[in-house]
Amino acid sequence: MTPLSEQLAELSKRAADVESRVEAFKQEADDMRDAKVAKLKAEVESAQNRFESSVASKKDEVTSAWAEFNANMKARADKVKAEIEAKKEAIDKGRAERRADRLEDNAAASIAFALLAMEDAEYAVAEAVDARLHAQSFE
């Protein structure tokens, strides 16, 4: 198993990478953005499948909170996918603006959810470290 400190470092690096990719995404042409959205959709589905496989192999270790987290993330991803498909239906500026507002709100909610997950991960890491130190104190 990868050490928790390495997992946290990877999480931090990926968060910074997302920020820079979002800025670059804003500068791309429409057809390039459409292709990127399709690629990101496939990557999210792949990550969800890997997570679900991991959870399935460790069913006894997974708490109901994480199962709920996974269900929420999948529901959010499905909603985002549906809204991306709705892009084709945005005919006038007003509809396009409302759609952009909804998707920005969804992105903000996803970021807030990710921050909550990071806080939960920090707590889980602290608890794991504490438990390991306690176990080692008996040696």
Salt bridges, closest charged atoms under 4 A:
ASP17 OD2 - LYS13 NZ 3.24
GLU23 OE2 - LYS26 NZ 3.26
GLU28 OE2 - LYS36 NZ 2.57
ASP30 OD1 - ARG33 NH2 2.22
ASP34 OD1 - LYS87 NZ 2.36
GLU43 OE2 - LYS39 NZ 3.24
GLU45 OE2 - LYS81 NZ 2.98
ASP78 OD1 - LYS81 NZ 3.66
GLU83 OE2 - ARG102 NE 3.99
GLU85 OE2 - LYS41 NZ 3.96
GLU97 OE2 - LYS93 NZ 3.10
